[in-house]
């Protein structure tokens, strides 16, 4: 496992008050959610079997970018994702986990709303030496068995016998860490802790609010950006090989709960600055709470999402969010946009 030397990012803006320097969070992931302990009460569901459905992307890739260079992005980036994710339509038949192969080295998992109304997304990024799993779900699912099956399929396709695994969480809220316990003690597996100090130690981050670390999976380098604001130990992952910015609960098609507004604004600006000049094909969060009707979200706690918004967002949505929160000039406000809702706590 190879963590490269972190670099320091000079922030263009540093707005508002900073959140607590401690490792604990002051607000839950969702209003009214009882299970928001950071990293506690982890699910230990048996990993002997799992209920999954698998689909594979067949979209075109390698279009020409505006610079004339070959683009990382598929010609129709939204078509690179399922037309519809499992969304609680029929819990008698819907699998616990949907597995989507974006490409031969990149996988998205979606937990069924039938198992938990959060319906979180998880990501697997394969390098030559390691596979990184971001998040382990909201509990009640055999996530380790599903991950094992995906890895076995990858190993067979590559003619490999084994690969190291690292499990990291986008942040410490309960609906993202409940499956961590299923991976603890497994062979060839490192499970990163969920506190600021544990994440910093693993990735070699010295200054939480300023540093960016790079983690090499083996020919696939992932940049790790601390982005507190929703939760103190929140990180974003940037995969330059796919043009993916993984934003966790900081930006997704849904209600963007903000625990520390000033810190959140700084983190959003930080991501905008970081990707400036880089090709960004997709900005991917960990939930979908919006419908296909602009500005309309599902009722909190809904376990059925008919006409659900897609997971995909673009760089333009990140910039839209930045512009909106900066324009609030330090005064947090509830604000509805077509593809997300700004929701200060």
BAVO-660724 format. One line per 5 residues: their letters; for each residue y, x, z of N, C-alpha, C. Coordinates in steps of 0.05 Angstrom, whole numbers, plus 5000, padded with zeros to 4 digits. Atoms other than C-alpha are relative to their C-alpha. Layout:
BAVO-660724
a	Y:X:Z:Y:X:Z:Y:X:Z | ...
***
This chain:
BAVO-660724
xxxxx	4976:5017:5000:5000:5000:5000:5025:5018:5000 | 4979:4980:5004:5063:5035:4977:5027:4986:5000 | 4973:5010:4999:5131:5015:5000:5019:5022:4992 | 4981:4979:5010:5186:5052:4962:5024:5000:5018 | 4976:4997:4983:5250:5076:4994:5019:4977:4994
xxxxx	4981:5021:5005:5298:5018:5004:5027:5011:4992 | 4973:4993:5008:5366:5019:4973:5020:4982:5013 | 4979:5016:4987:5431:4993:5001:5016:4986:4978 | 4985:5016:5019:5466:4937:4964:5028:4996:5011 | 4972:5005:4992:5542:4935:4968:5006:4971:4993
xxxxx	4995:5028:5004:5557:4861:4977:5029:4996:4989 | 4974:5006:5010:5614:4834:4936:5016:4983:5020 | 4987:5016:4979:5628:4783:4990:4983:5001:5025 | 5013:5003:4975:5611:4778:5063:5015:4978:5015 | 4984:5023:4991:5632:4709:5084:4989:4989:5026
xxxxx	5007:5016:4977:5633:4671:5149:4986:5015:5022 | 5013:4988:4977:5596:4683:5213:4971:5008:4993 | 5028:4991:5004:5530:4721:5214:4982:4985:5020 | 5018:5013:4981:5468:4689:5244:4990:5020:5020 | 5009:4983:4977:5434:4715:5306:4984:5024:4990
xxxxx	5014:4976:5008:5408:4785:5301:4971:5001:5010 | 5027:5002:4990:5345:4764:5338:4981:4991:4979 | 5021:5007:5019:5279:4746:5305:4992:4971:5001 | 5007:5028:4998:5278:4673:5324:5019:4983:4985 | 4984:5018:5016:5304:4614:5286:5009:4977:5017
xxxxx	4988:5021:4984:5348:4558:5313:4995:4973:4988 | 5003:5026:5012:5329:4503:5265:4973:4999:4985 | 5026:5004:5014:5265:4474:5234:5004:4999:4971 | 5000:5000:5029:5246:4474:5161:5009:4973:4989 | 4993:5026:5008:5255:4399:5155:5010:4984:5024
xxxxx	4991:5016:4978:5293:4350:5198:4977:4981:5008 | 5021:5018:4990:5243:4312:5241:4972:5012:4999 | 5026:4988:5001:5186:4361:5229:4994:5012:5028 | 5007:4990:4974:5150:4376:5294:4988:5027:4999 | 5013:4974:5002:5112:4437:5269:5018:5020:4986
xxxxx	4982:4980:5011:5167:4488:5259:5000:5025:5016 | 5002:4975:4986:5143:4543:5305:4997:5023:4980 | 5000:4978:5019:5155:4609:5271:4975:5017:5004 | 5024:4984:5000:5087:4638:5257:4980:4992:5021 | 5019:5008:4979:5053:4601:5314:4983:4977:4990
xxxxx	5018:5023:5007:4998:4548:5313:4989:5003:4972 | 5011:4996:5027:4968:4580:5251:4974:4986:4996 | 5025:5014:5006:4913:4541:5217:4977:5019:4995 | 5023:4983:5003:4844:4571:5220:4977:4984:4987 | 5020:5015:5015:4809:4523:5173:4979:5018:4988
xxxxx	5021:4983:5012:4742:4550:5150:5006:5006:4971 | 4996:4992:5028:4747:4589:5086:4974:5000:4984 | 5025:5000:5014:4676:4574:5065:5001:4985:4974 | 4998:5016:5024:4697:4523:5013:5028:4990:4996 | 4973:5011:5004:4759:4493:4981:4998:4980:4978
xxxxx	4998:5021:5020:4779:4434:4938:5023:5006:4982 | 4978:4991:5017:4819:4459:4879:4996:4990:4972 | 5000:5005:5028:4837:4444:4808:5015:5023:4987 | 4988:4977:5013:4854:4500:4759:5010:4992:4973 | 4990:5004:5028:4898:4499:4697:5011:5027:4991
xxxxx	4991:4975:5011:4919:4555:4651:5022:4994:4980 | 4977:5003:5019:4985:4563:4613:4992:5011:4973 | 5005:4990:5027:4981:4570:4538:5026:5002:4984 | 4974:4999:5014:5056:4575:4522:5004:5027:4987 | 4993:4975:5014:5085:4627:4475:5016:5017:5018
xxxxx	4984:4981:4985:5115:4690:4505:5011:5020:4980 | 4990:4978:5017:5155:4748:4479:5021:4991:4980 | 4978:5007:5018:5215:4714:4448:5021:5022:5000 | 4979:4980:5001:5275:4754:4428:5023:4992:5017 | 4977:5006:4982:5331:4759:4479:5026:5002:4985
xxxxx	4973:4999:5013:5405:4754:4465:5009:5028:4993 | 4992:4972:5006:5409:4830:4465:4985:5011:4976 | 5016:4990:5022:5359:4835:4408:4974:5013:5009 | 5024:4988:4989:5306:4864:4454:4980:4977:5004 | 5020:5020:4995:5240:4828:4464:5004:4989:5029
xxxxx	4996:5013:4975:5248:4778:4520:4975:4998:5017 | 5022:5005:4982:5204:4771:4581:4992:4971:5001 | 5003:5029:4996:5213:4696:4579:4985:4986:4978 | 5013:5017:5021:5168:4647:4543:5021:4986:4984 | 4981:5014:5018:5201:4612:4484:5010:4974:5013
xxxxx	4993:5024:4985:5200:4548:4525:4991:5004:5029 | 5008:4992:4973:5201:4571:4597:4990:4977:5017 | 5009:5023:4984:5193:4502:4627:4972:4991:4992 | 5027:5007:5009:5131:4491:4585:4979:5020:5010 | 5019:4981:4989:5100:4552:4618:4989:4991:5027
xxxxx	5010:5011:4975:5090:4509:4680:4987:4973:4994 | 5013:5026:5005:5048:4446:4687:5020:4978:4994 | 4983:5023:5006:5077:4383:4658:5004:4983:5026 | 4998:5013:4974:5062:4352:4726:4982:5015:5020 | 5016:4989:4979:5038:4383:4791:4986:4977:5014
xxxxx	5012:5021:4983:4991:4346:4837:5022:4990:5019 | 4977:5011:4986:5038:4298:4872:4993:4975:5017 | 5008:5021:4982:4998:4251:4916:4995:4973:4986 | 5003:5024:5015:4983:4201:4861:4975:4984:5009 | 5025:5013:4992:4911:4187:4884:4986:5019:5019
xxxxx	5011:4981:4980:4889:4221:4948:4970:4999:5001 | 5029:5001:5000:4817:4199:4938:4989:5020:4980 | 5009:4982:5021:4812:4245:4877:5016:5025:4998 | 4983:4976:5004:4869:4295:4882:4989:5023:5017 | 5010:4977:4985:4846:4365:4902:5021:5009:5021
xxxxx	4982:4990:4979:4875:4399:4963:5020:5021:4989 | 4983:4979:5011:4903:4456:4921:4998:5000:4970 | 4999:4996:5029:4924:4462:4848:5005:5030:4995 | 4997:4972:5008:4916:4531:4816:5010:5001:4972 | 4989:4998:5027:4960:4547:4756:5003:5030:4993
xxxxx	4998:4973:5010:4951:4612:4718:5024:5001:4981 | 4977:4996:5017:5020:4628:4691:4994:5020:4978 | 5012:4981:5019:4989:4688:4658:4976:5014:5014 | 5025:4988:4989:4928:4733:4670:5004:5015:5026 | 4995:4985:4975:4962:4768:4729:5019:4985:5019
xxxxx	4979:5015:4985:5006:4713:4758:4990:4972:5005 | 5012:5026:4994:4983:4650:4794:5019:4985:5020 | 4985:5018:4982:5019:4591:4827:4980:4980:5013 | 5016:5020:4986:4985:4548:4880:5018:4978:5011 | 4985:5022:4989:5009:4480:4901:4982:4984:5019
xxxxx	5014:5016:4980:4985:4445:4965:5005:4971:4995 | 4997:5029:5005:4972:4371:4957:5017:4987:5021 | 4985:5017:4982:5021:4322:4987:4982:4983:5017 | 5019:5015:4985:4959:4285:5010:4992:5014:5026 | 5008:4984:4976:4945:4341:5060:5024:5005:5018
xxxxx	4975:4996:4984:5018:4351:5082:5024:4993:4982 | 4978:5010:5017:5082:4318:5058:5018:5022:4990 | 4984:4978:5010:5115:4386:5050:4992:5009:4972 | 5010:4992:5026:5071:4401:4990:5009:5027:4991 | 4988:4974:5007:5090:4475:4990:4985:5014:4977
xxxxx	5010:4983:5021:5080:4524:4932:4996:5028:5011 | 5006:4973:4992:5050:4593:4940:4996:5016:4974 | 5000:4983:5024:5048:4652:4892:4982:5024:5004 | 5017:4976:5000:4998:4707:4875:5009:5018:4977 | 4991:4980:5019:5023:4770:4839:4981:5023:5000
xxxxx	5020:4979:5002:4970:4819:4815:5013:5025:4988 | 4994:4974:5012:4984:4893:4804:4973:5015:4996 | 5024:4985:5005:4934:4948:4788:4986:5006:5027 | 5012:4992:4974:4924:4966:4862:4999:4978:5020 | 4998:5020:4980:4943:4905:4902:5007:4973:4988
xxxxx	4991:5026:5007:4952:4830:4897:5017:4990:5024 | 4982:5011:4979:5010:4799:4936:4998:4970:5000 | 4999:5029:4996:5004:4729:4963:5025:4993:5017 | 4977:5010:4984:5069:4696:4984:4995:4972:5010 | 5004:5025:4984:5059:4641:5036:4971:4991:5000
xxxxx	5028:5009:4996:4995:4608:5060:4998:4970:5006 | 5002:5029:4999:5013:4534:5063:5006:4988:5028 | 4992:5016:4977:5025:4480:5115:4977:4992:5018 | 5023:5005:4983:4955:4478:5144:4982:4978:4989 | 5019:5021:5007:4894:4434:5136:4986:5005:4973
xxxxx	5012:4993:5026:4871:4470:5072:4985:5026:5003 | 5015:4974:5000:4821:4526:5059:5013:5019:4980 | 4985:4983:5019:4873:4571:5028:4987:5027:4995 | 5013:4974:5004:4833:4635:5039:4978:4998:4979 | 5022:5004:5019:4774:4607:5000:5011:4998:4971
xxxxx	4987:5003:5027:4820:4588:4942:5010:5027:4990 | 4990:4974:5008:4853:4656:4942:4977:5018:4993 | 5024:4983:5006:4784:4690:4944:4990:4993:4972 | 5011:5008:5026:4762:4649:4884:5018:5009:4977 | 4981:4990:5021:4825:4667:4844:4996:5030:4997
xxxxx	5003:4971:5002:4815:4741:4861:4973:5006:4986 | 5026:4995:5013:4741:4738:4840:5002:4995:4970 | 4997:5005:5028:4761:4707:4774:5016:5022:4986 | 4984:4978:5011:4813:4761:4763:4984:5026:4998 | 5016:4976:5000:4765:4817:4782:4979:4999:4977
xxxxx	5020:5003:5021:4712:4790:4734:5013:5004:4973 | 4986:4998:5026:4763:4785:4677:5008:5029:4995 | 4991:4972:5002:4786:4857:4691:4977:5020:5001 | 5022:4982:4996:4717:4886:4702:5003:5018:5024 | 4995:4986:4976:4737:4907:4771:4982:4991:5023
xxxxx	5017:5007:4977:4699:4908:4837:5016:4990:5024 | 4985:5007:4977:4755:4900:4887:5030:5005:4995 | 4972:4995:5001:4830:4899:4899:5011:4995:5028 | 4987:5004:4974:4873:4907:4961:5017:4975:5000 | 4984:5024:4998:4910:4845:4986:5022:5003:5021
xxxxx	4978:5001:4980:4977:4837:5022:5010:4971:5001 | 4991:5027:4996:4998:4770:5051:5028:5002:5014 | 4973:5000:4989:5073:4760:5063:5011:4972:4998 | 4988:5027:5000:5114:4698:5079:5029:5001:4992 | 4972:5002:5009:5179:4676:5047:5018:4998:5025
xxxxx	4986:5001:4975:5201:4659:5118:4980:4989:5021 | 5019:5005:4977:5172:4640:5186:4996:4971:5007 | 5004:5028:4993:5174:4564:5185:4970:4992:4996 | 5028:5008:4998:5108:4529:5200:4986:4992:4975 | 5013:5010:5024:5096:4498:5132:4996:5022:4979
xxxxx	5004:4978:5018:5093:4567:5101:4980:5021:5011 | 5016:4979:4987:5051:4607:5151:4974:4990:5012 | 5022:5011:4985:4997:4560:5176:4973:5012:4992 | 5025:4988:5009:4942:4593:5134:4997:5030:5006 | 5002:4971:4996:4958:4664:5156:4975:5009:5015
xxxxx	5023:4993:4983:4903:4664:5208:4974:5002:4985 | 5025:4998:5016:4850:4654:5154:4997:5027:4987 | 5001:4974:5013:4867:4723:5126:4998:5023:5020 | 5000:4979:4979:4872:4762:5192:4971:5010:5003 | 5026:4987:4997:4813:4811:5197:4983:5000:4975
xxxxx	5016:4998:5024:4790:4802:5126:5001:5028:4988 | 5000:4972:5012:4770:4866:5088:5022:5003:4980 | 4980:4992:5021:4822:4901:5045:5025:4982:5001 | 4978:5020:4999:4876:4853:5071:5020:5008:5022 | 4978:4996:4981:4943:4866:5105:5016:4974:5002
xxxxx	4984:5024:4995:4979:4807:5136:5026:5009:5013 | 4974:4991:4990:5053:4821:5146:5009:4979:5021 | 4989:5017:4979:5084:4792:5210:5023:4984:4989 | 4979:5019:5009:5137:4737:5206:5027:5004:5012 | 4973:4995:4988:5194:4766:5248:5015:5020:4983
xxxxx	4983:4981:5014:5252:4806:5222:4990:5029:5005 | 5009:4972:4994:5226:4869:5257:4974:5006:4986 | 5025:4995:5013:5156:4861:5229:5003:5002:4969 | 4996:4998:5029:5179:4848:5157:5015:5026:4994 | 4985:4976:5005:5229:4905:5162:4982:5025:5002
xxxxx	5017:4977:4996:5176:4953:5188:4981:5003:4977 | 5020:4998:5022:5125:4936:5134:5013:5010:4974 | 4988:4993:5025:5173:4943:5076:5020:5023:5001 | 4982:4978:4997:5215:4999:5104:5029:4993:4998 | 4972:5009:5000:5279:4960:5111:5014:5008:5026
xxxxx	4986:4990:4977:5328:4994:5158:5023:4982:5009 | 4977:5018:4995:5389:4948:5153:4994:4973:4988 | 5010:5026:5009:5366:4876:5148:5020:4986:4981 | 4981:5015:5016:5430:4848:5118:5010:5016:4976 | 4989:4983:5022:5444:4906:5070:4979:5012:4982
xxxxx	5019:4985:5016:5380:4938:5046:4983:4982:4982 | 5019:5012:5018:5334:4920:4989:4976:5020:4998 | 5023:4983:5002:5263:4947:4989:4985:4995:4974 | 5017:5003:5024:5216:4958:4930:4972:5006:5008 | 5029:4998:4993:5141:4948:4938:4984:5001:4975
xxxxx	5015:4995:5024:5094:4976:4885:4972:4990:5003 | 5028:5010:4999:5031:4935:4873:4982:5015:4981 | 5015:4984:5020:5009:4986:4821:5009:4991:4972 | 4990:5007:5027:5049:4982:4756:5015:4974:5000 | 4985:5025:4998:5085:4920:4782:5016:5002:5026
xxxxx	4982:4995:4976:5144:4933:4829:5014:4974:5007 | 4987:5024:4990:5169:4875:4871:5023:5008:5018 | 4977:4995:4983:5239:4879:4900:5001:4979:5022 | 5000:5018:4977:5246:4849:4970:5029:4999:5011 | 4973:5004:4991:5314:4821:4989:5001:4982:5025
xxxxx	4995:5018:4978:5329:4795:5059:5022:4981:4994 | 4980:5021:5006:5366:4729:5051:5001:4980:5023 | 4999:5019:4978:5377:4698:5120:5021:4978:4994 | 4982:5022:5003:5414:4633:5126:4985:4973:5004 | 5019:5022:4995:5359:4581:5120:4984:5006:5025
xxxxx	5015:4990:4977:5319:4622:5170:5004:5030:5001 | 4991:4973:4996:5332:4690:5199:4983:5021:4986 | 5018:4980:5012:5271:4726:5171:4994:4994:4971 | 5005:5008:5028:5276:4696:5101:5004:5023:4981 | 4997:4980:5021:5265:4741:5041:4998:4986:4973
xxxxx	5004:5007:5028:5270:4733:4966:4984:5023:4987 | 5014:4980:5015:5223:4770:4918:5008:4999:4971 | 4993:4999:5029:5244:4793:4849:4978:5016:4986 | 5021:4988:5016:5189:4809:4799:5012:5005:4972 | 4986:4993:5025:5224:4845:4742:4981:4998:4976
xxxxx	5019:5001:5022:5160:4846:4701:4997:4972:4988 | 5001:5028:5010:5163:4770:4694:5027:4986:4999 | 4974:5013:4999:5236:4757:4706:5000:4977:5020 | 5003:5020:4979:5218:4716:4768:5016:5007:5025 | 4987:4998:4974:5263:4707:4828:4988:4978:5018
xxxxx	5012:5018:4981:5224:4675:4885:5018:4996:5024 | 4979:5005:4981:5273:4642:4932:4992:4984:5024 | 5009:5014:4976:5230:4606:4983:5014:4973:5004 | 4986:5025:4994:5268:4550:5018:5030:5003:4998 | 4972:4996:5003:5336:4580:5002:5011:4986:4975
xxxxx	4993:5016:5024:5338:4548:4932:4975:4989:4988 | 5022:5014:5014:5289:4497:4903:5010:4973:4993 | 4991:5026:5008:5294:4428:4872:4996:4980:5023 | 5003:5017:4977:5306:4391:4937:5024:5003:5019 | 4980:4999:4979:5345:4389:5002:5001:5028:5012
xxxxx	4997:4973:4992:5371:4458:5018:5012:5001:5028 | 4992:5001:4972:5373:4459:5094:5011:5027:5008 | 4985:4975:4994:5423:4511:5119:5005:5001:5029 | 4997:4997:4971:5419:4535:5191:5026:5015:5006 | 4976:4984:4995:5475:4587:5187:5015:5002:4973
xxxxx	4987:5004:5026:5524:4570:5132:5013:5026:4990 | 4987:4975:5009:5565:4635:5130:4980:5020:4990 | 5020:4981:5008:5503:4678:5127:4986:4991:4974 | 5013:5011:5025:5472:4632:5074:5017:5006:4976 | 4982:4994:5023:5534:4639:5029:4998:5029:4992
xxxxx	5003:4972:5006:5529:4714:5035:4974:5007:4986 | 5026:4995:5012:5455:4713:5018:4999:4990:4971 | 5000:5010:5028:5466:4669:4956:5016:5019:4982 | 4984:4981:5015:5521:4716:4932:4984:5026:4995 | 5015:4976:5002:5475:4774:4946:4979:4999:4977
xxxxx	5020:5004:5021:5421:4746:4900:5013:5000:4972 | 4985:5001:5025:5472:4732:4845:5008:5028:4992 | 4993:4972:5006:5497:4804:4850:4976:5016:4992 | 5024:4983:5005:5427:4833:4851:4989:4996:4971 | 5012:5006:5026:5404:4798:4787:5020:5004:4977
xxxxx	4980:4995:5021:5468:4813:4749:4991:5022:4981 | 5009:4981:5020:5448:4848:4685:4970:5001:4997 | 5029:5002:5002:5374:4832:4696:4992:4975:4986 | 5010:5024:5013:5333:4783:4656:4986:4983:5021 | 5011:5019:4982:5317:4722:4698:4989:4977:4984
xxxxx	5013:5022:5014:5267:4674:4668:4997:4975:5017 | 5005:5022:4983:5255:4631:4728:5009:5006:5029 | 4994:4999:4971:5282:4618:4798:4982:4979:5013 | 5021:5017:4990:5224:4589:4837:5000:4999:5031 | 5001:5004:4971:5226:4560:4907:4973:4990:5008
xxxxx	5026:5007:4988:5171:4532:4951:4996:4971:5005 | 5004:5029:4998:5181:4457:4949:5012:4986:4976 | 4985:5018:5019:5201:4400:4902:5004:4974:5015 | 4992:5024:4986:5238:4342:4934:5018:4982:4983 | 4983:5015:5017:5280:4318:4875:4982:4984:4980
xxxxx	5014:5015:5021:5259:4265:4824:5011:5009:4973 | 4990:4994:5027:5270:4269:4749:5027:4986:4995 | 4974:5012:5002:5332:4226:4760:5020:5018:5013 | 4981:4981:4989:5391:4273:4769:5013:4990:5026 | 4987:5006:4974:5416:4275:4841:4984:4982:5019
xxxxx	5016:5018:4983:5361:4231:4869:4975:5014:5011 | 5023:4987:4987:5311:4258:4920:4981:4980:5010 | 5020:5017:4987:5248:4230:4950:5007:4996:5029 | 4995:5005:4972:5252:4199:5019:4986:5022:5016 | 5012:4979:4983:5239:4250:5074:4972:4991:5010
xxxxx	5026:5006:4991:5165:4252:5091:4982:4987:4979 | 5015:5013:5021:5142:4222:5025:4975:5016:4993 | 5025:4987:5008:5069:4237:5008:4992:4993:4971 | 5005:5007:5028:5074:4210:4937:5026:5005:4985 | 4976:4992:5016:5123:4240:4886:4997:4992:4971
xxxxx	5000:5007:5028:5121:4199:4822:5025:5009:4987 | 4977:4990:5014:5168:4226:4769:5013:5023:5015 | 4990:4977:4985:5175:4291:4807:5014:5021:4982 | 4986:4978:5014:5225:4344:4784:4981:5024:4997 | 5016:4975:5003:5193:4408:4757:5007:5021:5021
xxxxx	4994:4978:4981:5188:4470:4800:5021:5019:4989 | 4982:4980:5012:5228:4512:4751:5029:4994:5004 | 4971:4999:5002:5301:4527:4761:5007:5026:4986 | 4991:4976:5014:5342:4578:4723:5022:5015:5014 | 4978:4985:4989:5395:4630:4737:5025:4983:5002
xxxxx	4977:5017:5000:5447:4577:4721:5001:4983:5026 | 5000:5016:4975:5424:4537:4782:5008:5017:5024 | 4992:4982:4979:5432:4598:4827:5030:5003:5000 | 4971:4997:5002:5502:4608:4801:5015:4974:5008 | 4988:5026:4992:5517:4534:4809:5001:4997:5030
xxxxx	5001:5002:4971:5495:4537:4881:5021:5019:5012 | 4980:4981:4990:5537:4600:4893:5028:4989:4998 | 4973:5011:5005:5599:4568:4863:5006:4977:5020 | 4996:5024:4982:5589:4505:4905:5005:5008:5029 | 4997:4993:4971:5580:4538:4973:5025:5018:5004
xxxxx	4975:4984:4998:5637:4588:4960:5024:4982:5000 | 4977:5018:5002:5683:4531:4941:5004:4984:5026 | 4997:5014:4975:5670:4499:5009:5018:5015:5020 | 4981:4984:4985:5712:4556:5037:4995:5001:5030 | 5007:4997:4972:5674:4563:5102:4996:4974:5015
xxxxx	5004:5026:4987:5670:4488:5116:4975:4987:4988 | 5024:5010:5012:5598:4466:5106:5002:4970:4995 | 4999:5028:5007:5589:4399:5071:4975:4992:4985 | 5022:5012:5015:5532:4355:5047:5010:4994:4972 | 4991:5003:5028:5536:4356:4971:4976:4997:4982
xxxxx	5022:5006:5018:5491:4325:4919:5005:5012:4972 | 4999:4990:5027:5478:4362:4854:4976:4988:4984 | 5021:5012:5016:5433:4341:4796:4972:5010:5009 | 5026:4988:4995:5377:4389:4816:4995:5009:5028 | 5004:4992:4972:5387:4403:4890:5022:4986:5016
xxxxx	4981:5012:4982:5424:4378:4951:5007:5021:5021 | 4991:4981:4979:5465:4424:4996:5001:4984:5026 | 5005:5015:4976:5446:4403:5067:5004:5017:5024 | 4995:4984:4975:5480:4441:5124:4990:4985:5024 | 5011:5012:4975:5448:4429:5192:5021:5001:5022
***
